[in-house]
Amino acid sequence: MQTLDHAFYLSLREGADVLEADGKGDKVLLLTDGSILKLFRRKRLLTSALWAPYAKRFADNCRMLCERGIECPQIRQIYRIPSIERDAVHYDPLPGQTLRQLLNVDGNGELRARLGEFIAQLHQKGIYFRSAHLGNVVLTPENKLGLIDIADLRTYRKPLRKSLRLRNFKHILRYRQDRQWLLEDNQFLEYYLNQQSVCNERELSLALGA
């Protein structure tokens, strides 16, 4: 992690668009070259972020996803910025549109099927994405699915066990709009089930209340 002095930070963010902020300040900046600077603050004095900063987790998760063949942002650098008490990750965003942006386009049945296969692929590769929802899955210009906003992600050496898969499905379907779209037909669950043998249809239906 590289320490960034205040003058360099100001020059880096000059002309940037603020994509996300809260009462504590900027959270996500779109820089003039099209790259992203995502800022993380420590919410408590004693926190795991002291020895495992969220910016580093984000960068480490990108590296692990790349190693497992999953599309994701490309990291440039991670920073500690003492002057604003923030850590930051600087990256090139994954190009494309989120699935939430594509909810009303033609061919949704095919997209649901592809997402079912994609989630099965993540689970088979030992990837547990607690923040999985349609706003964090991107369809790239190369027609591939990938992940963004991945600080809250864990990887395992083996395929996910059944309990983690079922728990992950509850996260994926926790937003009403996402749930309505995903369960509009059987494509999503069907194609997930076709790609793995750990969970069966009854277990998924019970877990989802579908």
N, C-alpha and C positions, 0 to 999 in steps of 0.2 A: 504494500500500500504506500503510495507516494503522498508526502505532505505538500499541500498546496497553500502558498501564502496568499494573503488577501488581494494583493495587487493582481496576481495572476488569475485568481478566481474572478475578479471583476472584469478582466479583459476577456476571459473565457465566456462569460455570460452576457457580455455587451451585445445589445440588439436581440437578445433571446426572447422568444415568446413563452409566457408562463402557461403551461398546459394544465398544471394542477398545483393548488396551494391550499393552506388552511390558516387558522389564526396564528400559527407559530411561524409562518413564512412559506417560501417556495418549496415545492416538493418535486415537480418535474418540469424541466426546461427544454424547449426545442431550440437548439443553438442555430446560428446563422448558416452553418454548413450542412444542416439537416440531421445532425447527430443529436442524441439525447443526453442530458445530465440529470440523473435521478438522485435526489438528496434524501438522506436518512438521518433522523435525530434519535438520540437515546431518550426513551420515555421515562426511565427510572434510573436512580443512581446505581443500584445493583441489578444488572441485567446481563443476559448472555451476550448482548451486543458488545460488551467490553472486550471479550476475548474472541468473539465470532461476529464481527460487524455485519450488518445486513448487506452493505455494499459488497463485501467479500463473498457472502453467501450467494448473492445474485450472480457475481462473476463465476464462482465455483460451479453453480448450477448450470450456467451457460456452457461451461467447459464439459461437464458431464453429459449434458444433452447432446452436444456436438459429437462426443465420443460414441454415443449410442444411436447416432444417425437421425436425431430429431432437430428440425428447423427451429432456430431461436435467434435472439439478438446477438450481434458480434461485439465483444468487449474491446474497448480501446485502452482504458485505464481505470483503476480505482484510486480514490483520493481520500485523505483526511484533511479537513479544512478547519483548523483550530479557531480561526477568527469568527466563524459563525456556528461553531460547535456542531458540525455536521460531517458525516462521511458521504461519499458520493461515488456513483459508478457512471462512467462515460462510455456510451455504446452507440453503435449504429443500429437503428430499429429494424425489426423484421418487416420487410415491405409486404403490403397486401391489405386486406380488409378483414376485420374480425367477423366471426360468424354472426354476432349480434347485428352487425351492419347489413348482413345478407339475409335476414329473416324473411323478407318479403320478395326475394327474387325468385325467378322460375327455377325449377330443378331442385327444390328443397328436399324432396324425397331422396335424391341421390346424395345430397349433402349430408343428410341425417345418416344415411348408410355409411358414408365415408368417415363420419365422426365416430360412429360405433366401432368401426375397424381401427381407427386411430387410438381411441381410448383403450381398446384391447391391446394394441401394440405397446402403449405406454405401460400398462399393467404387466404385460409379459416381459418387458425390459426392466421391471423393478422400479418404475417411476410412480411416485405417489404425489400428486399435485393437489394439495388441499384447497388452493384458490381456483380450481378448475371451474370455469363457467364460459358462456359463449363470448364474453367480452375479452377473454384471455386466450382464445384459439383463433389463429389467423390463417386465412387462405391466401397463399402467396401468388405472385404473378406466374410462377412455374406450376401452379395448380397443386401445390403441396400444402398440407396442414402443419402448423407449427405453434409454438407456445411463446407467450410474452408475460411480463410481470411475474417473474418466477422466483422471487426471493423466498416465497413460502412453498418450497418443494423439497422432497426427500427422495433419495435413490437407495435402492437395495441391490445386493449382488444377485439375488434370485427373483423370479417372478413374484408379484405380490400374493400374499395369502388371501384366502377368501374374505376374512373379516375386513381387511384393508380395502379390498375391491368394493365391497358393499358399502362401507363407510364413504369411500370416494364418490360413489354414485349419488349418495345423499347430498354431497357438496355440489356436484355437477347440476343437480336438479333443484337447488334451493331457491332459485329465483322463479317467480310465477311465469314470467314471459318465456324464459328458457324452457321451463317444464312443459308448458303448453305446446311449444314448437317441437320439442324433442319427442313427445309422446303423441303427436298428431297422428302418426301411423306406427307400424311395428318395425320400421326400418332400422332405427337406432339400436334397439335392444336385439333385434334379430342378427344384425351384422356383428354386434359385439359378441354375442353368444357363439356365432359361427367361427370366431377367431380364437376361442379359448375353451378349456374344458373344466375350469375350476368352479365357476358358478353355473347354476342352471336357471331356467326361466322362472320357475316358482320362487326361488330365493331372491332373484332380482325384483320380481313383482312385489313380494312381501316387503322388501327393504324400501322400495320406492312408493308403496301404497298405490301402485298402478293397477 
